[in-house]
Amino acid sequence: MAFAIPFALNMCLGVCGNALVITVVRRSRAMHTTTNFLLVNLAVGDIMILIWNPRWISFVIYPVHPRGTPGDLVCVLYTGNAIITVVVSASILTLVVLAVERYNALVNAMKGVRISTERLPFVIGGIWGLAVAVSIPDFLNNYFSTQYKKCLCPFSLELASKLSIHIYCTITLLGILPFLILSFCYFQILKGVFITNTICAEQSVPSTADDAIRRKLAKLCLSVTCAFYICYLPYATFLLFIASVEKGVLIQRQDMFTAMLRACEFFVTLSSSLNPVIYAFQSTSYRQGFKEI
């Protein structure tokens, strides 16, 4: 119950903040751009992560949690991590698409394939479809344990060492590989802006104004990506740790490791509530939109 209060406060603030982001983009036709729609997709994912995280109410749920097949179903749909894994995967893929879109707009403008607003629904549908596909192992390994009287998933202390291969593959596919793509895209953007001066160089006034907008968008996307990885790094590191430690050691010091796991999970949800703050500080359009609501 000690973690319930910070989780609940973060959920309330994060849901309200991301709802404001969605409202601002929906109300302003000037913000109906590919980048902003992708940020809305990220905001939808953040709201789902905050609502579907059961830590703020698990102390109420577990005493009355159903057992057997109904209990397993509740684990998959809410009290386990299956749905959250889908949403986190979709968020990571959205960040990758944002980075590639900014790379094509700024670095590879003449040759790159741009994502039009007409194509965007198919791109977003592909993001969520791929997110569900990579999360299937999590759906298959979420169940209610009568022995431990709680939901177990591949990232539980009780199963982490047994399903270590799954954890290693998840960290690689959803952590390391996206990080490499993101690093390449944003390095090329920063290189073009600050080193080679091939991006946002002085041209005509209209062109310079457009480049300034693109530059701000790239900075905004980079900030969101950095905040995401900073908040997720402790969780990913802890998962790698528990995957490499014997189950007996984890169970023997379960209280300590559970507290550490909850703290890392809190940072994950904190990432979902930080994005609206980043938008408010770095984007004049979002800041003005927040004021008008």
FENRA-V542959 format. One record per residue. RES is the residue in one small letter. PSI is psi in whole degrees, 0 to 359 (NA if undefined). D_LAST is the distance of its C-alpha to the last C-alpha in Angstrom with 2 decimals. Layout:
# FENRA-V542959
res->RES psi->PSI d_last->D_LAST
res->RES psi->PSI d_last->D_LAST
This chain:
# FENRA-V542959
res->m psi->338 d_last->34.86
res->a psi->327 d_last->34.47
res->f psi->350 d_last->31.97
res->a psi->319 d_last->30.01
res->i psi->308 d_last->27.92
res->p psi->324 d_last->26.65
res->f psi->318 d_last->26.06
res->a psi->316 d_last->24.09
res->l psi->315 d_last->21.91
res->n psi->321 d_last->21.29
res->m psi->313 d_last->20.51
res->c psi->313 d_last->17.85
res->l psi->317 d_last->16.11
res->g psi->318 d_last->16.67
res->v psi->315 d_last->15.55
res->c psi->315 d_last->12.15
res->g psi->314 d_last->11.82
res->n psi->329 d_last->13.19
res->a psi->323 d_last->11.19
res->l psi->319 d_last->8.00
res->v psi->313 d_last->10.46
res->i psi->318 d_last->11.55
res->t psi->318 d_last->8.39
res->v psi->313 d_last->7.81
res->v psi->320 d_last->11.52
res->r psi->322 d_last->11.80
res->r psi->335 d_last->9.65
res->s psi->113 d_last->11.38
res->r psi->333 d_last->15.15
res->a psi->339 d_last->15.97
res->m psi->9 d_last->15.04
res->h psi->69 d_last->17.31
res->t psi->165 d_last->20.01
res->t psi->313 d_last->22.44
res->t psi->314 d_last->21.29
res->n psi->324 d_last->17.59
res->f psi->325 d_last->18.79
res->l psi->323 d_last->21.12
res->l psi->327 d_last->18.45
res->v psi->318 d_last->16.67
res->n psi->321 d_last->20.14
res->l psi->320 d_last->20.39
res->a psi->320 d_last->17.15
res->v psi->316 d_last->18.64
res->g psi->319 d_last->21.82
res->d psi->318 d_last->20.35
res->i psi->318 d_last->18.91
res->m psi->319 d_last->22.38
res->i psi->316 d_last->24.19
res->l psi->319 d_last->22.42
res->i psi->321 d_last->22.99
res->w psi->354 d_last->26.44
res->n psi->116 d_last->27.73
res->p psi->2 d_last->29.93
res->r psi->333 d_last->30.67
res->w psi->347 d_last->28.34
res->i psi->8 d_last->30.31
res->s psi->330 d_last->33.62
res->f psi->340 d_last->35.59
res->v psi->323 d_last->34.92
res->i psi->312 d_last->35.51
res->y psi->323 d_last->38.71
res->p psi->335 d_last->40.95
res->v psi->15 d_last->40.39
res->h psi->131 d_last->39.94
res->p psi->155 d_last->42.14
res->r psi->179 d_last->45.11
res->g psi->210 d_last->46.84
res->t psi->316 d_last->45.27
res->p psi->322 d_last->42.33
res->g psi->319 d_last->41.67
res->d psi->321 d_last->41.80
res->l psi->318 d_last->39.31
res->v psi->323 d_last->36.84
res->c psi->315 d_last->37.37
res->v psi->319 d_last->36.58
res->l psi->334 d_last->33.47
res->y psi->298 d_last->31.93
res->t psi->346 d_last->34.05
res->g psi->194 d_last->35.51
res->n psi->8 d_last->33.98
res->a psi->309 d_last->34.51
res->i psi->319 d_last->31.00
res->i psi->323 d_last->29.56
res->t psi->319 d_last->32.18
res->v psi->313 d_last->30.99
res->v psi->318 d_last->27.35
res->v psi->318 d_last->28.45
res->s psi->317 d_last->30.75
res->a psi->322 d_last->28.04
res->s psi->316 d_last->25.85
res->i psi->315 d_last->28.89
res->l psi->325 d_last->29.76
res->t psi->318 d_last->26.26
res->l psi->322 d_last->26.64
res->v psi->314 d_last->30.06
res->v psi->320 d_last->28.89
res->l psi->315 d_last->26.21
res->a psi->316 d_last->29.03
res->v psi->320 d_last->31.44
res->e psi->317 d_last->29.00
res->r psi->323 d_last->28.37
res->y psi->314 d_last->32.15
res->n psi->327 d_last->33.00
res->a psi->326 d_last->30.58
res->l psi->316 d_last->31.89
res->v psi->320 d_last->35.34
res->n psi->42 d_last->36.69
res->a psi->326 d_last->34.98
res->m psi->331 d_last->38.20
res->k psi->334 d_last->39.47
res->g psi->151 d_last->36.58
res->v psi->116 d_last->35.24
res->r psi->152 d_last->31.57
res->i psi->110 d_last->29.24
res->s psi->163 d_last->27.96
res->t psi->335 d_last->25.00
res->e psi->325 d_last->27.79
res->r psi->340 d_last->29.48
res->l psi->318 d_last->26.43
res->p psi->324 d_last->26.51
res->f psi->323 d_last->30.13
res->v psi->313 d_last->29.40
res->i psi->320 d_last->26.76
res->g psi->320 d_last->29.21
res->g psi->322 d_last->31.92
res->i psi->310 d_last->29.96
res->w psi->325 d_last->29.54
res->g psi->316 d_last->33.09
res->l psi->324 d_last->34.57
res->a psi->319 d_last->32.61
res->v psi->318 d_last->34.15
res->a psi->315 d_last->37.54
res->v psi->348 d_last->37.71
res->s psi->0 d_last->36.62
res->i psi->317 d_last->39.46
res->p psi->328 d_last->41.71
res->d psi->322 d_last->39.12
res->f psi->323 d_last->39.04
res->l psi->342 d_last->42.84
res->n psi->24 d_last->43.08
res->n psi->121 d_last->40.70
res->y psi->162 d_last->42.67
res->f psi->126 d_last->43.18
res->s psi->119 d_last->46.14
res->t psi->335 d_last->48.28
res->q psi->314 d_last->49.98
res->y psi->352 d_last->46.92
res->k psi->44 d_last->44.98
res->k psi->170 d_last->41.76
res->c psi->139 d_last->40.30
res->l psi->144 d_last->41.80
res->c psi->173 d_last->40.48
res->p psi->340 d_last->41.82
res->f psi->12 d_last->39.89
res->s psi->153 d_last->41.35
res->l psi->325 d_last->43.98
res->e psi->338 d_last->46.48
res->l psi->350 d_last->46.19
res->a psi->314 d_last->45.13
res->s psi->325 d_last->48.69
res->k psi->322 d_last->49.87
res->l psi->37 d_last->47.10
res->s psi->323 d_last->47.05
res->i psi->319 d_last->47.54
res->h psi->317 d_last->44.37
res->i psi->315 d_last->42.43
res->y psi->317 d_last->44.04
res->c psi->320 d_last->43.22
res->t psi->314 d_last->39.58
res->i psi->322 d_last->39.16
res->t psi->311 d_last->40.92
res->l psi->323 d_last->39.08
res->l psi->355 d_last->35.54
res->g psi->297 d_last->35.94
res->i psi->309 d_last->38.68
res->l psi->312 d_last->38.72
res->p psi->323 d_last->34.96
res->f psi->321 d_last->35.21
res->l psi->317 d_last->38.05
res->i psi->314 d_last->36.17
res->l psi->318 d_last->33.07
res->s psi->317 d_last->35.38
res->f psi->311 d_last->37.24
res->c psi->311 d_last->34.23
res->y psi->332 d_last->32.51
res->f psi->317 d_last->35.91
res->q psi->322 d_last->36.70
res->i psi->311 d_last->33.39
res->l psi->323 d_last->33.91
res->k psi->316 d_last->37.55
res->g psi->329 d_last->36.77
res->v psi->314 d_last->34.33
res->f psi->340 d_last->36.34
res->i psi->296 d_last->39.94
res->t psi->345 d_last->41.08
res->n psi->36 d_last->38.53
res->t psi->354 d_last->38.39
res->i psi->135 d_last->34.58
res->c psi->30 d_last->32.54
res->a psi->159 d_last->35.80
res->e psi->124 d_last->35.97
res->q psi->215 d_last->36.32
res->s psi->164 d_last->35.26
res->v psi->310 d_last->32.12
res->p psi->318 d_last->30.05
res->s psi->320 d_last->31.33
res->t psi->319 d_last->30.63
res->a psi->317 d_last->26.99
res->d psi->318 d_last->26.66
res->d psi->323 d_last->28.49
res->a psi->321 d_last->26.23
res->i psi->315 d_last->23.20
res->r psi->321 d_last->25.35
res->r psi->318 d_last->26.45
res->k psi->321 d_last->22.98
res->l psi->318 d_last->22.20
res->a psi->318 d_last->25.52
res->k psi->319 d_last->24.86
res->l psi->313 d_last->21.53
res->c psi->321 d_last->23.38
res->l psi->319 d_last->26.28
res->s psi->317 d_last->24.27
res->v psi->318 d_last->22.77
res->t psi->316 d_last->26.34
res->c psi->316 d_last->27.91
res->a psi->320 d_last->25.60
res->f psi->310 d_last->26.42
res->y psi->327 d_last->30.14
res->i psi->318 d_last->30.28
res->c psi->329 d_last->28.80
res->y psi->341 d_last->31.00
res->l psi->314 d_last->34.18
res->p psi->320 d_last->35.28
res->y psi->314 d_last->34.93
res->a psi->320 d_last->36.86
res->t psi->318 d_last->39.49
res->f psi->322 d_last->39.98
res->l psi->317 d_last->40.39
res->l psi->324 d_last->43.05
res->f psi->309 d_last->44.73
res->i psi->336 d_last->44.99
res->a psi->336 d_last->46.12
res->s psi->356 d_last->49.02
res->v psi->145 d_last->50.12
res->e psi->146 d_last->52.45
res->k psi->320 d_last->51.07
res->g psi->321 d_last->53.50
res->v psi->319 d_last->52.16
res->l psi->318 d_last->48.57
res->i psi->323 d_last->49.59
res->q psi->324 d_last->51.82
res->r psi->45 d_last->48.94
res->q psi->318 d_last->46.29
res->d psi->316 d_last->44.44
res->m psi->314 d_last->43.96
res->f psi->326 d_last->42.95
res->t psi->318 d_last->40.56
res->a psi->320 d_last->38.79
res->m psi->319 d_last->38.61
res->l psi->317 d_last->37.27
res->r psi->321 d_last->34.51
res->a psi->318 d_last->33.55
res->c psi->321 d_last->33.43
res->e psi->326 d_last->31.36
res->f psi->320 d_last->28.84
res->f psi->326 d_last->28.47
res->v psi->312 d_last->27.88
res->t psi->332 d_last->24.92
res->l psi->324 d_last->23.72
res->s psi->323 d_last->23.44
res->s psi->338 d_last->20.94
res->s psi->351 d_last->18.55
res->l psi->330 d_last->19.18
res->n psi->314 d_last->17.80
res->p psi->326 d_last->14.06
res->v psi->318 d_last->15.53
res->i psi->316 d_last->17.71
res->y psi->317 d_last->15.07
res->a psi->323 d_last->13.21
res->f psi->328 d_last->16.68
res->q psi->346 d_last->18.18
res->s psi->119 d_last->15.82
res->t psi->322 d_last->14.51
res->s psi->314 d_last->12.60
res->y psi->320 d_last->10.76
res->r psi->317 d_last->10.39
res->q psi->321 d_last->8.99
res->g psi->320 d_last->6.55
res->f psi->321 d_last->5.50
res->k psi->328 d_last->5.59
res->e psi->342 d_last->3.81
res->i psi->NA d_last->0.00
